[in-house]
Amino acid sequence: VLPAISNLKKLCNHPKLIYDAVHSVVVQGARKGKGGGKSGDSTAGFEGVAALFPPCLFDDGRPGRGGCAPGWETTSGKFAVATRMLALLWAETQDRIVIVSNYTQTLDLFGQLCRERGWPFLRLDGSTSIEKREKLVQAFCDPSQNQFVFLLSSKAGGCGLNLVGGNRLLLYDCDWNPAVDKQAAARVWRDGQQKRVFVYRFLATGTIEEKVFQRQISKEGLQALVANANEAQVTGDTTDSKPKGGAGRSSNLMSQEELRELFSLHPD
């Protein structure tokens, strides 16, 4: 189940994130005279997705393009909107933007987009050394340098990372834990920021992403109830302060029906 959930989230970001793995499984299966991936394969069940892509959609063959044909950025609704937004910011403002994602593959695609469009960018992920992290942050926050995009892995951009050189931040995908997204937003909205801050959250409507976000809202509501209950215990006022229905025990658990709902598409 977990690999399937991960693949659905990747598909929301951009089909390229699963295309290579799925295409490889299909090719290997065809050579062996089989239908596709094994049940233990992380792409099992997604073999049919490859048939939905036009032939050679990402197979350009030209070096330096990462195997992507012209127009690859428009094959994802989210990525197409992000591309348009970045183009407008580059053309009409002097702002710098931080792009946050849970997947380094997504950062790879944004890096490729920046190279193709001639937009200066920096990148920080889990493989970045501490020494290099400091240099990247200093470069992005230096107004004398020509910087535009800072690509940040949500797992690497924890507390203490100060990116006030940018005043716009794009949460390109959701984390199950709302605290992770809040920490990411705090990279630009903090002491030392001198410009108005804009935080954008991208969601693929009707997909697993929207359900993850709804789960975030539910968790935050429960946390507020627990906080109110604790405060009431301190003050001695226990009226309507306790979470109802044992919510505290089940907030991180999902029923089979809720799990099935994750895999349902709601285009309306």
C-alpha positions in Angstrom: 0.0 0.0 0.0 2.7 2.5 1.0 4.6 2.2 -2.4 1.2 2.7 -4.2 0.5 5.9 -2.1 4.0 7.2 -2.8 3.5 6.6 -6.6 0.2 8.4 -6.6 1.7 11.4 -4.9 4.6 11.4 -7.4 2.1 11.2 -10.3 0.4 14.3 -9.0 3.7 16.1 -9.1 4.7 15.1 -12.6 4.2 11.8 -14.6 8.0 11.8 -15.3 8.5 10.8 -11.7 7.0 7.3 -12.2 7.3 7.0 -16.0 10.9 5.8 -16.2 10.4 3.1 -13.6 7.0 2.0 -15.0 8.3 2.0 -18.6 11.3 -0.1 -17.5 9.0 -2.7 -15.8 6.8 -2.9 -18.9 9.9 -3.3 -21.2 11.3 -6.0 -19.0 8.0 -7.8 -18.8 7.6 -7.7 -22.6 11.1 -9.2 -23.0 10.2 -12.0 -20.6 6.7 -12.5 -22.1 5.0 -11.3 -18.9 2.5 -8.5 -18.2 4.6 -6.3 -15.9 5.9 -5.8 -12.5 5.9 -8.3 -9.6 3.7 -7.8 -6.7 6.7 -6.7 -4.6 7.8 -4.1 -7.1 7.2 -0.5 -6.1 5.6 0.2 -9.5 3.4 -2.9 -9.5 -0.1 -2.0 -10.6 1.0 1.0 -12.5 2.0 -0.8 -15.7 -1.1 0.4 -17.5 -0.2 4.1 -16.9 2.6 3.9 -19.5 0.0 3.2 -22.2 -1.7 6.5 -21.4 1.4 8.5 -22.3 2.0 9.4 -25.9 5.0 7.5 -27.5 8.4 9.0 -26.7 6.8 11.6 -24.4 10.0 11.9 -22.4 12.4 10.3 -24.8 14.1 13.2 -26.5 17.5 11.6 -27.0 19.4 14.9 -26.9 22.1 15.2 -24.3 21.6 17.5 -21.3 17.8 17.5 -21.4 17.4 14.7 -18.9 15.5 12.5 -21.4 12.7 15.0 -21.7 11.2 16.1 -25.0 10.2 19.7 -25.7 7.0 20.7 -23.9 7.5 18.1 -21.1 6.6 20.7 -18.4 3.0 20.9 -19.8 2.3 17.2 -19.2 1.5 18.0 -15.5 -1.2 20.5 -14.6 0.6 21.5 -11.4 4.0 21.8 -13.1 2.5 23.8 -16.0 1.0 26.3 -13.5 4.3 26.5 -11.6 6.2 27.1 -14.8 3.8 30.0 -15.7 4.0 31.5 -12.2 7.9 31.4 -12.2 7.9 33.0 -15.7 5.7 35.8 -14.5 7.8 36.4 -11.3 11.0 36.4 -13.3 9.6 38.9 -15.9 7.7 41.2 -13.6 9.3 41.2 -10.1 12.6 41.2 -8.4 11.4 38.6 -5.9 13.1 35.3 -5.1 11.2 32.1 -4.5 11.9 29.0 -2.5 10.4 25.8 -3.9 9.9 23.0 -1.4 9.2 19.3 -2.2 9.2 15.9 -0.5 10.8 14.3 -3.5 14.3 15.0 -4.9 13.1 13.8 -8.3 10.7 16.8 -8.3 13.7 19.1 -7.5 15.5 17.5 -10.4 12.7 18.6 -12.8 12.6 22.1 -11.4 16.4 22.3 -11.8 16.1 21.2 -15.4 13.3 23.8 -16.0 15.5 26.5 -14.6 18.5 25.5 -16.8 16.3 25.5 -19.9 14.8 28.9 -19.1 18.0 30.5 -18.0 16.8 31.1 -14.5 19.6 31.1 -11.8 18.9 28.6 -9.0 20.4 26.9 -6.0 19.6 23.6 -4.5 19.8 22.1 -1.0 18.8 18.5 -0.2 19.9 15.7 2.1 23.2 15.2 0.2 24.3 18.8 0.8 27.2 19.1 3.3 26.9 21.5 6.2 29.7 23.7 4.8 27.9 23.9 1.4 24.5 24.6 3.1 25.9 27.7 4.7 27.4 29.0 1.4 24.1 28.3 -0.4 22.0 30.2 2.2 24.5 33.1 2.1 24.4 33.3 -1.7 20.6 33.2 -1.8 20.3 35.9 0.9 22.9 38.2 -0.7 21.1 41.0 -2.6 24.1 41.6 -4.8 24.0 38.1 -6.3 21.7 37.3 -9.2 19.6 34.5 -7.7 16.0 33.6 -8.4 15.0 30.0 -7.3 16.0 28.0 -4.2 15.2 24.3 -4.5 14.7 22.8 -1.0 14.0 19.3 0.1 11.5 19.4 2.9 13.4 16.7 4.8 16.7 18.8 4.7 15.1 22.2 5.4 14.4 21.9 9.1 14.5 24.4 11.9 17.2 27.0 11.8 17.4 27.4 8.0 17.1 31.1 7.3 16.1 32.0 3.7 14.8 35.5 4.2 16.5 36.4 0.9 13.3 35.0 -0.7 9.9 36.4 0.0 7.9 33.8 -1.9 7.6 30.1 -1.1 5.9 27.3 -3.0 4.8 24.2 -1.2 4.7 22.0 -4.2 3.4 18.9 -2.4 1.9 18.1 1.0 3.3 16.1 3.9 1.1 14.0 6.1 2.4 16.0 9.1 1.2 19.6 9.0 4.2 20.6 11.1 6.5 19.8 8.2 4.7 22.3 5.9 4.7 24.9 8.6 8.4 24.5 9.2 9.0 24.9 5.4 6.9 28.1 5.3 8.9 29.5 8.3 12.1 29.5 6.2 11.0 32.8 4.6 8.5 34.1 7.1 10.8 34.9 10.0 12.8 37.7 11.7 14.9 39.6 9.3 12.4 39.5 6.4 12.0 42.9 4.9 9.5 42.2 2.2 5.9 41.0 2.0 5.8 37.2 2.1 3.7 35.0 -0.1 3.3 31.3 0.5 1.6 29.1 -2.2 0.3 25.6 -1.7 -0.3 23.5 -4.9 -2.8 20.7 -4.8 -4.1 18.4 -7.5 -7.9 18.6 -6.9 -9.8 15.4 -6.3 -6.6 13.3 -5.9 -4.7 11.8 -3.0 -3.1 15.2 -2.4 -6.4 16.9 -1.5 -7.1 14.0 0.9 -3.7 14.4 2.5 -4.4 18.1 3.0 -7.8 17.3 4.5 -6.0 15.0 6.9 -3.7 17.8 7.9 -6.7 20.0 8.7 -8.2 17.2 10.8 -4.9 16.8 12.7 -4.6 20.5 13.4 -8.2 20.6 14.6 -7.5 17.7 17.0 -4.3 19.4 18.2 -6.3 22.6 19.0 -8.8 20.5 21.0 -6.0 18.8 23.0 -4.3 22.2 23.7 -7.6 23.6 24.9 -8.2 20.6 27.1 -4.7 20.9 28.7 -5.3 24.6 29.2 -8.7 23.9 30.8 -7.0 21.4 33.2 -4.6 24.1 34.3 -7.3 26.7 34.9 -9.8 24.2 36.3 -12.4 24.8 33.6 -13.2 21.4 31.9 -16.4 22.4 30.2 -16.5 21.2 26.5 -12.7 20.9 26.5 -12.1 17.2 25.9 -11.9 15.7 22.4 -15.0 13.7 21.6 -15.2 10.1 20.4 -11.7 9.0 21.4 -10.2 11.1 18.6 -6.9 11.3 20.4 -6.4 7.5 20.1 -7.4 7.3 16.4 -6.0 10.5 14.9 -3.1 8.7 13.2 -5.1 5.6 12.2 -7.1 5.0 9.1 -10.0 2.7 8.6 -10.2 0.4 5.5 -12.9 2.7 4.1 -10.6 5.7 4.5 -7.7 3.8 3.0 -9.8 2.9 -0.1 -10.9 6.5 -0.4 -7.2 7.5 -0.8 -7.2 5.6 -4.1 -10.4 7.2 -5.4 -10.3 10.0 -8.0 -13.0 12.7 -7.6 -12.7 14.9 -10.8 -15.7 17.0 -9.7 
